[in-house]
Amino acid sequence: MPRDNMASLIQRVARQARITFRSPAGPAFGENLHRLQQLLDEVRAEDLHLAPRGPSAAAAAPGGGPPWAGVVPPVSYMHICETENFSMGVFLLRSGACIPLHDHPGMNGMLKVLYGTLRIACMDTLPAGAAAAAPPPPAAGGGPCLRALFRSRQHYTPASPPCLLSPHTDNLHQIDAVDGPAAFLDILAPPYDPQHGRDCHYYRLLEGPPAGAEPPALPREVWLMETAQAADFWCGGEPYPGPRVCL
């Protein structure tokens, strides 16, 4: 059964996000962020009128036309609200879907799994002076390369606390749906805005020859190559069915 306070909960999350990200450099930011994290941790799928499933067959492909017209997207997005300081919505992933490795330039973010299991790989870009002398492994494509710290690869479920990112920590991440469809509530602050230098860039992990059967331990330094958006990844849109949020 949905809880009685479901309408007030997502409204309170939005209001706290507005307070938190209005002054991200202010003295109360840490306290406000902690309060937002606590509220976000309470949200469940039923609070937003969601049941476990993948993106709808009716989810709109980009532009509503080719090349994906009539094909269910691997990921879809439900917009909840947006201000100049933050955006909030729900991402739904089909079983086996992946949101490729990407960045959030100058942004904070919070991700709370609503149903299913996500495997999230998090990385930090390293300053140019910290890059190792060794060149990156050869790769086809020839995009710009950068050095990064591969910090973690963890599984998140509805029982997990929110996954957090900041402008400098865990700012790059890849999100994979594991063993079935998954959905998560997403807050980004401020929202993506290419006109203000906050465009999304995609990357591919460059690895040298494997050192052994076991995957290398984390954290470790890695090379990344900037790439175009993968041809098999796109995000459709769906109506948000949950309680209305007013700001």
Solvent accessible surface area in square Angstrom, and as a share of the most:
residue,aa,sasa,rsa
1,M,215,0.96
2,P,65,0.41
3,R,91,0.33
4,D,154,0.80
5,N,60,0.31
6,M,46,0.20
7,A,56,0.43
8,S,51,0.33
9,L,0,0.00
10,I,0,0.00
11,Q,21,0.09
12,R,83,0.30
13,V,0,0.00
14,A,0,0.00
15,R,120,0.44
16,Q,22,0.10
17,A,0,0.00
18,R,76,0.28
19,I,82,0.42
20,T,1,0.01
21,F,7,0.03
22,R,139,0.51
23,S,62,0.40
24,P,69,0.44
25,A,106,0.82
26,G,24,0.23
27,P,150,0.94
28,A,48,0.37
29,F,38,0.16
30,G,49,0.47
31,E,134,0.60
32,N,33,0.17
33,L,41,0.20
34,H,106,0.47
35,R,100,0.36
36,L,0,0.00
37,Q,47,0.21
38,Q,83,0.37
39,L,4,0.02
40,L,0,0.00
41,D,52,0.27
42,E,66,0.30
43,V,0,0.00
44,R,82,0.30
45,A,9,0.07
46,E,69,0.31
47,D,1,0.00
48,L,0,0.00
49,H,89,0.40
50,L,17,0.08
51,A,67,0.52
52,P,96,0.60
53,R,90,0.33
54,G,20,0.19
55,P,11,0.07
56,S,35,0.23
57,A,85,0.66
58,A,92,0.71
59,A,9,0.07
60,A,58,0.45
61,A,11,0.09
62,P,60,0.38
63,G,91,0.87
64,G,59,0.57
65,G,15,0.15
66,P,122,0.77
67,P,102,0.64
68,W,56,0.20
69,A,59,0.45
70,G,90,0.86
71,V,78,0.45
72,V,38,0.22
73,P,0,0.00
74,P,22,0.14
75,V,0,0.00
76,S,0,0.00
77,Y,56,0.21
78,M,3,0.01
79,H,97,0.43
80,I,18,0.09
81,C,14,0.09
82,E,100,0.45
83,T,39,0.22
84,E,147,0.66
85,N,40,0.21
86,F,0,0.00
87,S,15,0.10
88,M,0,0.00
89,G,0,0.00
90,V,0,0.00
91,F,43,0.18
92,L,0,0.00
93,L,0,0.00
94,R,101,0.37
95,S,74,0.47
96,G,63,0.61
97,A,9,0.07
98,C,40,0.24
99,I,13,0.07
100,P,25,0.15
101,L,5,0.03
102,H,15,0.07
103,D,14,0.07
104,H,5,0.02
105,P,31,0.19
106,G,52,0.50
107,M,0,0.00
108,N,20,0.10
109,G,2,0.01
110,M,3,0.01
111,L,5,0.02
112,K,1,0.00
113,V,3,0.02
114,L,5,0.03
115,Y,11,0.04
116,G,30,0.29
117,T,34,0.20
118,L,0,0.00
119,R,81,0.30
120,I,1,0.00
121,A,12,0.09
122,C,5,0.03
123,M,6,0.02
124,D,14,0.07
125,T,73,0.43
126,L,42,0.21
127,P,95,0.60
128,A,99,0.77
129,G,82,0.79
130,A,51,0.39
131,A,38,0.30
132,A,42,0.33
133,A,112,0.87
134,A,62,0.48
135,P,110,0.69
136,P,44,0.27
137,P,34,0.21
138,P,138,0.87
139,A,40,0.31
140,A,90,0.69
141,G,78,0.75
142,G,67,0.64
143,G,21,0.20
144,P,94,0.59
145,C,52,0.31
146,L,46,0.23
147,R,36,0.13
148,A,0,0.00
149,L,45,0.22
150,F,2,0.01
151,R,91,0.33
152,S,25,0.16
153,R,109,0.40
154,Q,93,0.41
155,H,105,0.47
156,Y,28,0.11
157,T,48,0.28
158,P,40,0.25
159,A,98,0.76
160,S,22,0.14
161,P,80,0.51
162,P,9,0.05
163,C,8,0.05
164,L,61,0.31
165,L,15,0.07
166,S,35,0.23
167,P,46,0.29
168,H,154,0.69
169,T,53,0.31
170,D,22,0.11
171,N,12,0.06
172,L,2,0.01
173,H,9,0.04
174,Q,60,0.27
175,I,3,0.02
176,D,22,0.11
177,A,8,0.06
178,V,26,0.15
179,D,147,0.76
180,G,14,0.13
181,P,47,0.30
182,A,0,0.00
183,A,0,0.00
184,F,3,0.01
185,L,0,0.00
186,D,18,0.09
187,I,0,0.00
188,L,17,0.08
189,A,3,0.02
190,P,37,0.23
191,P,10,0.07
192,Y,74,0.28
193,D,39,0.20
194,P,88,0.55
195,Q,167,0.74
196,H,131,0.59
197,G,56,0.54
198,R,45,0.16
199,D,66,0.34
200,C,37,0.22
201,H,62,0.28
202,Y,34,0.13
203,Y,23,0.09
204,R,108,0.40
205,L,51,0.25
206,L,11,0.06
207,E,84,0.38
208,G,37,0.35
209,P,128,0.81
210,P,123,0.77
211,A,111,0.86
212,G,49,0.47
213,A,110,0.85
214,E,144,0.64
215,P,95,0.60
216,P,74,0.47
217,A,86,0.67
218,L,57,0.29
219,P,92,0.58
220,R,45,0.16
221,E,79,0.35
222,V,5,0.03
223,W,34,0.12
224,L,0,0.00
225,M,7,0.03
226,E,57,0.26
227,T,46,0.27
228,A,87,0.68
229,Q,87,0.38
230,A,41,0.32
231,A,89,0.69
232,D,109,0.57
233,F,18,0.07
234,W,19,0.07
235,C,46,0.28
236,G,5,0.05
237,G,35,0.33
238,E,19,0.08
239,P,119,0.75
240,Y,43,0.16
241,P,61,0.38
242,G,14,0.14
243,P,17,0.10
244,R,200,0.73
245,V,19,0.11
246,C,70,0.42
247,L,82,0.41
